[in-house]
């Protein structure tokens, strides 16, 4: 409009007076526009800061970006720097660290142009260093922190010198996560920083530096040295909470220190103190709505829950009661891109694995929400390990593969974590028989660790790759990997590692039938173990020599080597290991001598108070007696094992004994007493509140009834089993009961009833979020339907429909083998 008006006034040949008048009008308009923009920027910046404080990150980012554009247009470098500070913080909190780094670098330029004090510029450099550390670029962070320290010293700014020293120490600490080493340079830096903060009487600086000191000491000297500075930091932060202007920041710091204290206690296996600190941290994180802090707390709680000390389940249950959201929609906790459903909160008395799974799942979702990729990878890896241990291999592989993919996508994933996820994936794939994929995952882990430079971790990866080659019967590749490991250990003087590698080479030669070379390598392994003064390695080498002589059909020489193991441990006063060696010896002896050896192992375990070793020896005695058809002797030994379990107050040992008693009676063809033992087992599990144990007992009872052709009683036992599972609220357990019922109906030639039970199991597995289990159940139901379908029957269409439902699920979870089976079943129904 201005342009048009000006053009009309100027005409074709404007005179000087007209030009002068128009120029004046334009200057006024420009000044008015600049004033309006300045006023707009003055409103936008405080609004952006308020939105950021309120947690409205995207709105804060948009508003601050607008303020930045206006300030740049007005050549207001100071305003531009202030706006970029909000932009960087909003990007950081949203998990977009690269964008935050770009904004922070731009802010440093703006601060320089504005001629602001050196203090702001140095603080901006600290922010750059922290963001670079978050992106896994410690080398660049070290350069920036060094530059900040030089600027602070030049400006004689003691406070900024102390802050720079602390940031520099943190960068050195992180550097050891990406390049193997010890952060010994970090300790003098934090000590100097702490002295400067004490000189300034700067409480918050002292607290932050003490926290960093604790992290350095935990790495260098262990948990005992790390606890005192952590507790000092906690006390200072609690004092700062009383100061209104620092309250929110100090509470966040307090919670993070509590998390660190908890992790230090967990490393020291002081779990009671660890859980107490985690509970306090969680309360603060919930109050200040810090999802990332909560994720760290739940992850640490899950790790602690899996440690062998007692009382963990009760502690994590109390944490859940106090700090898990009661109003949370469980469906909202399903992690993006992950098909499995988050577990329902476990109940009082549920096993530690169930509580740990639940806590890891919460941590995973919250790490995702907060944009912490490293935390997300760690949670996926931990959860996958639990699932693989529980036998859910496909789900474990899925989670490990997702973790590995995230590592690959990161600009710089921590090598230890990357290798751990790759090795976890390799192990799970190997258990599934996917040898080619397993080999690639193990090789990737080894490649990452060789670059990292940690010999110990490289050894772990080589042995994992070795296992894959052996399972693939690729002995040539296995020999190459074992030889590489032996050479690597020899090069750095790792005698223990060399002994282990030599034993691996002996194993490969044994598999290849090269007995002389195998003996030579095993003897060499033994000599290296002696040099290292490691009894367990020497015993392992002797055991390998015994295996070689057994393969050469020289049992007397094998027995001699096992006797040497026994003598080795006896001389060292290692009674548990001596008893274990005797049980190994009992496996080699003739039955008459074997029973005497097993009894000797029992007596040694009993005298040393090792009740588990005593039970193992009694089971060996029982097994030897069964082999001689001495069922009375076998029962006597197992009854004795049961008594040991009762004395020790170990219900699981007593339950195992009752199962074995039932099996012995079954072998002795005493069906009635076998059933009575199982009924007693069920009663024991009921009293202990062990639902899974009771379910297992009912399954055994059903099998016994079926064996004696009491089919109705067998069905009744399985129906009771299902009712029990329904009461427990465990959908997966109930689905397993229905599958057992389906199998029983098949054996009774009742395919329709069997198909109905399988389909119901699928419905339950769907409810539990187990897509793979649901697919297998549907496929089973389809095949059972097909058994009764006739040409042109509507049942044939049902078979096709159910098979295609299963196919869709198999494709969703990436199970190609299952998908092929579903297609075959559908095709067969079409042909019918």
C-alpha positions in Angstrom: 0.0 0.0 0.0 2.9 2.4 0.9 4.6 1.5 -2.4 1.4 2.1 -4.4 0.7 5.5 -2.7 4.3 6.6 -3.2 4.3 5.7 -6.8 1.1 7.6 -7.5 2.4 10.7 -5.7 5.8 10.6 -7.4 4.4 10.4 -10.9 6.6 10.1 -14.0 8.9 13.1 -13.2 8.9 14.0 -9.5 10.5 17.2 -8.4 12.8 17.6 -5.4 10.1 18.8 -3.0 8.0 15.7 -3.7 10.9 13.4 -3.2 11.9 15.0 0.1 8.3 14.8 1.4 8.0 11.1 0.5 11.4 10.3 2.0 10.4 11.9 5.3 7.1 10.0 5.4 9.0 6.7 4.8 11.4 7.5 7.7 8.5 8.1 10.0 6.8 4.9 8.9 10.1 2.9 9.3 10.6 4.3 12.8 7.0 3.4 13.7 7.5 -0.1 12.4 10.7 -0.6 14.3 9.0 0.7 17.5 6.1 -1.7 17.0 8.5 -4.6 16.4 10.5 -3.7 19.5 7.3 -3.6 21.6 6.2 -7.0 20.1 9.6 -8.5 21.0 9.4 -7.1 24.5 6.1 -9.0 24.9 7.1 -12.2 23.1 10.2 -12.9 25.1 8.6 -12.9 28.7 5.7 -14.9 27.2 8.2 -17.5 25.9 10.0 -17.8 29.2 6.6 -18.2 31.0 5.5 -20.9 28.6 8.8 -22.7 29.1 8.5 -22.6 32.8 4.9 -23.9 32.5 6.1 -26.9 30.4 4.4 -25.8 27.2 7.6 -26.6 25.2 6.3 -26.3 21.6 4.5 -23.0 22.3 7.6 -21.7 24.0 9.7 -22.7 21.1 7.4 -21.0 18.5 7.1 -17.8 20.6 10.9 -17.6 21.3 11.7 -18.2 17.6 9.4 -15.3 16.6 11.2 -13.1 19.2 14.6 -14.2 17.8 13.6 -13.3 14.2 12.3 -9.8 15.3 15.4 -9.1 17.4 17.7 -10.1 14.5 15.7 -7.8 12.2 16.1 -4.9 14.6 19.9 -5.8 15.0 19.3 -6.3 18.7 22.0 -8.9 19.5 21.2 -8.8 23.2 17.5 -9.6 22.6 18.4 -12.3 20.0 20.7 -14.0 22.6 17.9 -14.0 25.2 15.4 -15.5 22.7 17.9 -18.2 21.6 18.5 -19.2 25.2 14.7 -20.1 25.5 14.8 -21.8 22.0 17.8 -24.0 23.1 16.2 -24.9 26.4 12.9 -25.8 24.8 14.7 -28.0 22.2 16.8 -29.7 24.9 13.7 -30.5 27.0 12.0 -31.9 23.9 14.9 -34.3 23.4 16.2 -32.5 20.3 19.8 -32.1 21.4 21.2 -31.3 17.9 18.7 -28.4 17.5 19.5 -27.2 21.0 23.2 -27.2 20.2 22.7 -25.2 17.0 20.7 -22.6 19.0 23.3 -22.5 21.7 26.1 -21.9 19.2 24.1 -19.1 17.6 23.5 -17.6 21.0 27.3 -17.5 21.7 27.7 -15.5 18.4 24.9 -13.1 19.4 26.4 -12.6 22.9 29.8 -11.8 21.3 28.1 -9.3 18.9 26.2 -7.7 21.9 29.4 -7.2 23.8 27.8 -8.8 26.9 30.0 -9.7 29.8 32.3 -12.7 29.6 30.3 -14.5 32.3 27.3 -15.1 30.0 29.5 -16.2 27.1 31.4 -18.7 29.4 28.1 -20.0 30.8 26.9 -20.5 27.1 30.1 -22.5 26.4 29.3 -24.7 29.4 25.8 -25.4 27.9 27.5 -26.3 24.6 29.7 -28.8 26.4 26.8 -30.4 28.2 24.8 -30.7 25.0 27.9 -32.3 23.2 28.2 -34.8 26.1 24.5 -35.6 25.7 25.1 -36.3 22.1 28.0 -38.6 22.9 30.7 -36.3 21.7 33.1 -36.0 24.7 36.1 -35.0 22.7 34.4 -31.9 21.4 33.0 -31.2 24.8 36.5 -31.3 26.3 37.7 -28.7 23.7 34.7 -26.4 24.5 35.2 -26.8 28.3 39.0 -26.1 28.0 38.2 -22.9 26.0 35.6 -21.8 28.7 38.3 -22.4 31.4 40.8 -20.2 29.5 38.2 -17.5 29.1 37.3 -17.6 32.8 41.0 -17.4 33.8 41.6 -14.5 31.4 38.6 -12.7 32.9 39.8 -13.6 36.5 36.2 -14.9 37.1 36.7 -17.4 40.0 33.1 -18.7 39.9 33.2 -19.4 36.2 36.7 -21.0 36.6 35.2 -23.4 39.1 32.2 -24.2 36.8 34.5 -24.8 33.9 36.7 -27.2 35.9 33.6 -29.2 36.9 32.3 -29.4 33.3 35.8 -30.4 32.2 35.8 -33.2 34.8 32.4 -34.4 33.6 33.7 -34.5 30.0 36.7 -36.6 31.1 34.3 -39.0 33.0 32.2 -39.4 29.9 35.2 -39.8 27.6 35.8 -43.2 29.4 32.4 -44.3 28.2 33.5 -43.9 24.5 37.2 -44.7 24.7 38.4 -47.2 27.2 40.3 -45.7 30.1 40.3 -44.5 33.7 39.0 -40.9 34.5 42.0 -40.2 36.7 42.3 -36.6 35.2 38.8 -35.8 36.5 39.6 -36.1 40.2 42.1 -33.2 40.5 39.8 -31.1 38.4 36.8 -31.5 40.7 39.0 -31.1 43.8 40.2 -27.7 42.4 36.7 -26.7 41.6 35.4 -27.6 45.0 38.2 -25.5 46.7 37.2 -22.5 44.6 33.5 -22.8 45.4 34.4 -23.2 49.1 36.5 -20.0 48.8 33.5 -18.2 47.3 31.1 -19.8 49.9 28.9 -20.8 46.8 26.6 -23.5 48.3 25.0 -24.7 45.0 28.4 -24.9 43.2 29.8 -26.9 46.1 26.8 -29.3 46.0 27.0 -29.8 42.2 30.8 -30.4 42.5 30.5 -32.9 45.3 27.9 -34.8 43.2 30.4 -34.9 40.3 33.2 -35.9 42.8 31.0 -38.9 43.9 30.6 -40.0 40.3 34.3 -39.9 39.7 35.1 -41.7 43.0 32.6 -44.4 42.2 34.4 -45.2 39.0 37.9 -44.9 40.4 37.6 -46.2 44.0 34.2 -47.9 44.5 31.0 -47.2 46.4 32.5 -46.8 49.9 34.5 -43.7 48.8 31.6 -42.3 46.7 29.0 -42.2 49.4 30.4 -39.4 51.7 30.6 -36.7 49.0 27.1 -37.7 47.7 25.6 -37.3 51.2 27.4 -33.9 51.6 25.9 -32.8 48.3 22.4 -34.0 49.4 22.7 -32.0 52.7 23.6 -28.8 50.8 20.8 -29.2 48.3 18.3 -29.7 51.1 19.5 -26.4 52.7 19.1 -24.6 49.3 15.4 -25.8 49.1 14.6 -23.4 51.8 15.7 -20.5 49.6 12.6 -19.5 47.5 14.6 -18.4 44.5 16.4 -21.7 44.2 13.7 -24.0 45.5 12.7 -25.7 42.3 16.2 -26.1 40.9 17.5 -27.4 44.3 14.7 -30.0 44.5 15.5 -31.4 41.1 19.2 -31.5 42.1 18.3 -33.2 45.4 16.3 -35.9 43.6 19.2 -36.6 41.2 21.7 -36.9 44.1 19.3 -39.3 45.8 19.2 -41.4 42.7 23.0 -41.4 42.6 23.1 -42.4 46.3 20.6 -45.2 45.6 22.7 -46.5 42.7 25.8 -46.4 44.9 24.0 -48.4 47.6 22.8 -50.9 44.9 26.4 -51.3 43.6 27.5 -52.0 47.2 24.5 -54.5 47.6 23.0 -52.4 50.3 19.5 -52.7 48.9 17.5 -51.5 51.8 19.2 -48.1 51.8 19.1 -48.1 48.0 15.3 -48.6 47.9 14.8 -45.9 50.6 16.8 -43.3 48.6 14.9 -44.3 45.4 11.5 -43.8 47.2 12.6 -40.3 48.3 13.8 -39.4 44.8 10.6 -40.7 43.1 8.5 -38.5 45.4 10.3 -35.4 44.4 10.3 -36.3 40.7 6.6 -36.8 40.8 6.1 -33.5 42.5 8.1 -31.5 40.0 6.8 -33.7 37.1 10.2 -34.8 35.9 9.5 -37.9 33.7 13.2 -38.6 33.0 14.1 -38.6 36.7 11.2 -41.0 37.3 12.5 -43.3 34.5 16.0 -43.4 36.1 14.5 -44.3 39.5 12.3 -47.1 38.2 15.1 -48.5 36.1 17.4 -48.6 39.2 14.6 -50.2 41.2 14.1 -52.9 38.6 17.9 -53.7 38.7 17.9 -53.8 42.5 14.8 -56.0 42.5 16.7 -58.7 40.5 19.6 -58.9 43.0 19.7 -62.0 45.1 19.1 -60.4 48.5 15.7 -60.9 50.1 13.0 -58.4 50.6 13.3 -56.7 47.2 9.7 -57.4 46.1 8.3 -56.0 49.2 10.5 -52.8 48.8 9.5 -52.2 45.2 5.8 -53.0 46.0 5.9 -50.2 48.6 7.5 -47.9 46.0 4.7 -48.7 43.6 2.0 -48.1 46.2 3.5 -44.8 47.2 4.6 -43.4 43.8 3.0 -45.1 40.8 0.1 -43.2 39.4 -3.2 -44.7 40.5 -5.1 -42.9 37.8 -2.8 -43.9 35.0 -4.4 -45.6 32.0 -2.2 -48.7 31.6 -2.8 -48.6 27.8 -1.1 -45.2 27.7 2.1 -46.8 28.9 2.5 -48.9 25.7 5.8 -47.8 24.2 5.6 -46.4 20.7 6.5 -49.0 18.0 6.4 -51.9 20.5 3.5 -54.3 20.1 3.6 -55.8 23.5 1.3 -54.5 26.2 2.7 -53.1 29.5 2.1 -55.5 32.3 -0.5 -54.9 35.0 1.0 -53.9 38.3 2.1 -57.1 40.1 0.4 -58.2 43.3 1.9 -58.7 46.7 3.8 -62.0 46.7 4.5 -62.0 42.9 8.1 -63.0 42.0 10.9 -60.5 41.6 11.0 -61.0 37.8 7.4 -59.9 37.5 8.1 -56.7 39.5 11.3 -56.0 37.5 9.5 -56.4 34.2 6.8 -54.0 35.3 9.4 -51.4 36.5 11.5 -51.7 33.3 8.4 -51.2 31.2 7.5 -48.0 33.1 11.1 -46.8 32.7 11.1 -47.5 29.0 7.9 -45.4 28.4 9.2 -42.5 30.5 12.6 -42.5 28.8 10.8 -42.3 25.4 8.6 -39.5 26.6 11.7 -37.5 27.8 13.7 -38.2 24.6 16.5 -40.0 26.4 17.6 -42.5 23.7 20.4 -44.0 25.8 18.0 -44.6 28.7 15.5 -46.1 26.2 18.2 -48.5 24.8 19.2 -49.6 28.3 15.6 -50.2 29.4 14.9 -52.2 26.2 18.0 -54.3 26.7 17.2 -55.0 30.4 13.6 -55.9 29.6 14.7 -58.2 26.7 17.1 -60.1 29.0 14.3 -60.8 31.5 12.0 -62.0 28.7 14.7 -64.3 27.2 15.4 -65.8 30.7 11.6 -66.4 31.1 11.6 -68.2 27.7 9.8 -65.5 25.7 12.6 -65.6 23.1 10.7 -64.0 20.2 9.7 -61.0 22.3 13.2 -60.7 23.7 14.7 -60.7 20.2 12.2 -58.0 19.1 13.2 -55.7 22.0 17.0 -56.3 21.6 16.7 -55.7 17.8 14.9 -52.4 18.5 17.7 -51.4 21.0 20.4 -52.3 18.4 18.6 -50.3 15.7 18.4 -47.2 18.0 22.2 -47.6 18.7 22.9 -47.7 15.0 20.8 -44.5 14.4 22.5 -42.5 17.1 25.4 -40.3 16.0 27.6 -41.8 18.8 26.1 -44.6 20.9 28.1 -45.6 24.0 30.2 -48.6 22.9 29.6 -50.6 26.0 25.8 -50.3 25.6 25.9 -50.9 21.9 28.0 -54.1 22.4 25.8 -55.3 25.2 22.6 -55.0 23.1 24.3 -56.7 20.1 25.5 -59.6 22.3 22.1 -59.9 24.0 20.5 -60.1 20.5 23.1 -62.7 19.4 22.4 -64.9 22.4 18.6 -64.8 22.0 18.9 -65.5 18.2 21.2 -68.4 18.9 18.6 -69.9 21.4 16.0 -69.6 18.6 18.3 -71.4 16.2 18.8 -68.3 13.9 22.6 -68.9 13.6 23.3 -66.6 10.7 21.7 -63.6 12.4 23.3 -64.5 15.7 26.7 -64.6 14.1 26.2 -61.1 12.5 25.1 -59.6 15.9 28.1 -61.1 17.7 30.5 -59.9 15.0 29.0 -56.3 15.2 29.6 -56.3 19.0 33.2 -57.4 18.6 33.8 -54.7 15.9 32.4 -52.0 18.3 34.5 -53.2 21.2 37.8 -53.6 19.3 37.4 -49.9 18.4 36.6 -49.0 22.0 39.7 -50.8 23.2 38.5 -52.7 26.3 40.3 -56.1 26.2 38.0 -57.7 28.8 34.8 -56.9 26.8 36.5 -57.9 23.5 37.1 -61.3 25.1 33.5 -61.6 26.0 32.5 -60.8 22.5 35.0 -63.3 21.0 33.7 -66.1 23.2 30.1 -65.3 22.2 31.1 -65.4 18.5 33.0 -68.7 19.2 29.8 -70.2 20.6 27.9 -69.3 17.5 30.5 -70.8 15.2 30.5 -74.0 17.2 26.7 -74.3 17.1 26.9 -73.8 13.3 29.5 -76.6 13.2 31.9 -74.1 11.6 35.0 -75.4 13.4 37.4 -73.6 11.1 36.0 -70.2 11.9 35.8 -71.2 15.6 39.5 -72.1 15.6 40.3 -68.7 14.0 38.3 -66.7 16.7 39.8 -68.8 19.6 43.4 -68.3 18.2 42.8 -64.5 17.9 41.6 -64.5 21.5 44.6 -66.5 22.7 47.0 -64.1 20.8 45.3 -61.0 22.2 45.5 -62.3 25.8 49.2 -63.3 25.3 50.0 -59.8 23.8 48.9 -58.0 27.0 50.0 -60.6 29.5 46.5 -61.7 30.4 47.4 -65.2 31.7 43.8 -66.0 32.9 42.4 -65.0 29.5 45.0 -67.1 27.8 44.1 -70.2 29.9 40.5 -69.8 29.0 41.3 -69.4 25.3 43.5 -72.4 25.3 40.7 -74.5 26.9 38.4 -73.2 24.1 40.9 -74.3 21.5 41.1 -77.8 23.2 37.3 -78.0 23.0 37.3 -77.3 19.3 40.0 -79.9 18.6 38.1 -82.4 20.7 34.9 -81.8 18.6 37.1 -82.3 15.4 38.4 -85.6 16.8 42.0 -84.4 17.1 42.6 -85.9 20.6 46.4 -85.4 20.8 46.2 -81.7 20.0 43.2 -81.3 22.3 45.2 -82.9 25.2 48.3 -80.7 24.5 46.1 -77.5 24.5 44.2 -78.6 27.7 47.5 -79.3 29.5 48.8 -75.9 28.3 45.6 -74.3 29.7 46.3 -76.0 33.0 49.8 -74.6 33.2 48.6 -71.1 32.5 45.9 -71.5 35.2 48.6 -72.6 37.6 50.7 -69.5 36.7 47.7 -67.3 37.4 47.1 -69.2 40.7 43.4 -69.6 39.7 41.9 -72.8 41.2 38.7 -72.6 39.1 40.6 -72.3 35.8 42.9 -75.2 36.8 39.9 -77.3 37.7 38.2 -76.4 34.4 41.3 -77.5 32.5 41.4 -80.8 34.4 37.7 -81.3 33.6 38.5 -80.7 29.9 41.3 -83.4 30.1 38.7 -85.8 31.7 36.3 -85.1 28.8 39.0 -85.8 26.3 39.9 -89.1 27.9 36.2 -90.1 28.1 35.9 -89.4 24.3 39.0 -91.6 23.8 37.3 -94.3 25.8 39.8 -94.2 28.6 37.5 -93.8 31.7 40.2 -94.7 34.2 42.3 -91.7 33.2 39.2 -89.5 33.1 38.5 -90.5 36.7 42.1 -89.7 37.7 41.8 -86.2 36.4 38.5 -85.6 38.3 40.1 -87.0 41.4 42.8 -84.3 40.9 40.1 -81.7 40.9 38.7 -83.0 44.2 42.2 -83.0 45.7 42.8 -79.4 44.5 39.7 -78.1 46.2 40.2 -80.2 49.3 43.7 -78.7 49.8 42.3 -75.2 49.4 39.5 -75.9 51.9 36.8 -75.3 49.3 34.3 -77.8 50.6 31.4 -76.7 48.3 33.6 -77.2 45.2 35.0 -80.4 46.6 31.5 -81.8 46.9 30.6 -80.7 43.4 33.7 -82.5 42.1 32.7 -85.6 43.9 29.2 -85.5 42.2 31.0 -85.1 38.8 33.1 -88.1 39.7 29.9 -90.1 40.7 28.6 -89.6 37.1 31.7 -91.5 35.8 32.0 -94.3 38.3 30.2 -97.7 38.1 26.9 -97.6 40.1 28.3 -99.4 43.2 31.2 -96.9 43.5 29.1 -94.0 42.4 26.6 -94.3 45.3 29.5 -94.3 47.8 31.0 -91.2 46.1 27.7 -89.4 46.2 27.2 -90.2 49.9 30.7 -88.8 50.6 29.6 -85.6 48.8 26.4 -85.5 50.9 28.5 -85.9 54.1 30.9 -83.1 53.1 28.0 -80.7 52.3 26.2 -81.6 55.5 29.2 -81.0 57.7 29.9 -77.6 56.0 26.2 -76.5 56.4 25.7 -76.3 52.6 22.1 -77.6 52.5 21.7 -77.0 48.7 24.8 -79.1 48.1 23.5 -81.8 50.4 20.2 -81.8 48.4 22.1 -82.1 45.1 24.0 -85.1 46.5 20.8 -86.8 47.7 19.3 -86.4 44.3 22.4 -88.0 42.8 22.0 -90.9 45.2 18.3 -91.2 44.2 19.2 -91.2 40.5 21.8 -93.9 41.0 19.2 -96.0 42.9 16.6 -95.6 40.2 19.2 -96.8 37.6 19.5 -100.0 39.7 15.7 -100.2 40.1 16.1 -99.7 43.8 13.0 -97.6 44.2 12.9 -97.9 48.0 16.5 -96.5 48.2 15.6 -93.7 45.7 12.5 -92.7 47.8 14.6 -92.8 51.0 17.1 -90.3 49.5 14.4 -88.0 48.1 12.5 -88.0 51.4 15.8 -87.1 53.1 16.1 -84.2 50.6 12.6 -83.1 51.4 13.4 -83.1 55.2 16.5 -80.9 54.4 14.3 -78.4 52.6 11.8 -78.4 55.5 14.6 -77.8 58.0 16.0 -74.9 55.9 12.5 -73.4 55.5 12.9 -73.6 51.7 9.5 -74.3 50.2 10.9 -74.6 46.7 13.2 -77.4 47.7 10.4 -79.2 49.4 8.2 -78.8 46.3 10.9 -80.2 44.1 11.3 -83.2 46.4 7.5 -83.9 46.2 7.6 -83.8 42.4 10.6 -86.2 42.4 8.8 -88.5 44.9 5.8 -88.6 42.5 8.0 -89.5 39.6 9.8 -92.3 41.5 6.4 -93.8 42.5 5.4 -93.6 38.9 8.5 -95.5 37.8 7.8 -98.0 40.5 4.3 -98.3 39.0 2.5 -97.2 42.1 0.0 -94.8 40.6 -1.9 -94.2 43.8 1.1 -93.0 45.7 2.3 -90.9 42.8 -1.1 -89.1 42.7 -1.0 -88.7 46.5 2.5 -87.0 46.3 1.2 -84.6 43.7 -1.9 -83.7 45.8 0.5 -83.0 48.7 2.6 -80.8 46.4 -0.6 -78.9 45.5 -1.5 -78.4 49.1 2.0 -77.1 49.9 1.8 -74.6 47.0 -1.6 -73.4 48.2 -0.3 -72.7 51.7 2.6 -70.8 50.3 0.4 -68.8 47.9 2.4 -70.1 45.0 -0.1 -70.0 42.1 2.3 -71.1 39.4 3.4 -74.1 41.6 -0.2 -75.1 42.2 -0.9 -74.8 38.4 2.1 -77.0 37.8 0.8 -79.6 40.3 -2.6 -79.7 38.7 -1.0 -80.2 35.3 1.0 -83.1 36.7 -2.1 -84.5 38.3 -4.0 -84.3 35.0 -1.1 -86.1 33.3 -1.2 -88.9 35.9 -5.0 -89.3 35.5 -4.6 -89.4 31.7 -1.9 -92.1 32.1 -4.2 -94.3 34.1 -7.0 -93.6 31.5 -9.1 -91.5 34.0 -9.9 -89.0 31.3 -12.8 -87.3 33.1 -10.6 -86.7 36.2 -7.8 -85.4 33.9 -10.3 -82.9 32.5 -11.5 -81.9 35.9 -7.9 -81.2 37.1 -7.4 -79.0 34.1 -10.7 -77.2 34.6 -9.6 -76.5 38.2 -6.3 -75.3 36.9 -8.1 -72.8 34.6 -10.3 -71.6 37.5 -7.2 -71.0 39.6 -5.6 -69.0 36.8 -8.8 -66.9 36.4 -8.8 -66.0 40.1 -5.1 -65.0 39.9 -5.9 -62.6 37.0 -2.9 -63.9 35.0 -4.2 -64.1 31.4 -1.0 -65.8 30.1 -1.2 -68.5 32.8 -4.9 -69.1 32.0 -4.1 -69.3 28.3 -1.5 -72.0 29.1 -4.2 -74.0 31.1 -6.5 -73.8 28.1 -3.8 -75.0 25.7 -3.2 -78.0 28.1 -7.0 -78.6 28.0 -6.9 -78.4 24.2 -4.1 -81.0 24.0 -6.0 -83.3 26.3 -9.1 -83.0 24.1 -7.0 -83.9 21.1 -5.7 -87.0 22.8 -9.4 -87.9 23.5 -10.3 -87.4 19.8 -12.5 -84.4 20.5 -11.2 -81.9 17.9 -14.2 -79.5 18.2 -13.7 -79.1 22.0 -9.9 -78.9 21.5 -10.4 -76.1 18.9 -12.8 -74.2 21.2 -10.2 -74.3 24.0 -7.4 -73.2 21.7 -9.5 -70.3 20.4 -10.3 -69.2 24.0 -6.6 -69.3 24.8 -6.0 -66.9 21.8 -8.6 -64.5 23.2 -6.8 -64.4 26.5 -3.4 -63.9 24.9 -4.9 -61.0 22.9 -6.0 -59.5 26.2 -2.5 -60.0 27.6 -1.0 -58.2 24.6 0.8 -61.4 23.4 0.3 -61.1 19.7 2.6 -64.0 18.9 0.9 -66.3 21.4 -2.5 -65.3 20.0 -1.4 -66.1 16.4 -0.2 -69.6 17.5 -3.4 -70.2 19.3 -5.5 -69.2 16.3 -3.4 -71.4 14.0 -3.9 -74.3 16.4 -7.6 -73.7 16.4 -7.7 -73.6 12.6 -5.8 -76.9 12.2 -8.2 -78.6 14.7 -11.2 -77.2 12.8 -9.7 -78.5 9.6 -9.6 -82.0 11.1 -13.4 -82.2 11.1 -14.1 -80.0 8.1 -15.6 -81.7 5.0 -15.7 -80.5 1.3 -17.9 -77.5 0.9 -18.7 -77.3 4.6 -19.0 -73.9 6.3 -16.3 -75.1 8.7 -13.8 -75.0 5.8 -14.5 -71.3 5.4 -13.9 -70.9 9.2 -10.5 -72.6 8.8 -9.5 -70.2 6.1 -10.8 -67.1 8.1 -9.0 -68.2 11.3 -5.8 -69.0 9.4 -5.8 -65.6 7.8 -6.3 -63.9 11.2 -3.3 -65.8 12.4 -1.3 -64.8 9.3 -2.0 -61.1 9.9 -0.7 -61.4 13.5 2.4 -63.4 12.4 3.2 -60.7 9.8 2.7 -58.0 12.5 5.3 -59.5 14.8 7.7 -60.5 12.0 7.4 -64.3 12.5 7.9 -65.6 8.9 7.8 -69.2 9.9 4.5 -68.8 11.6 3.2 -66.9 8.6 4.2 -69.7 6.2 2.4 -72.3 8.4 -0.8 -70.1 8.5 -0.7 -69.9 4.7 -0.2 -73.6 4.3 -3.2 -74.3 6.6 -5.4 -71.8 4.6 -4.2 -73.3 1.3 -5.0 -76.8 2.5 -8.5 -75.7 3.5 -9.0 -74.0 0.0 -8.0 -77.3 -1.7 -10.5 -79.2 0.6 
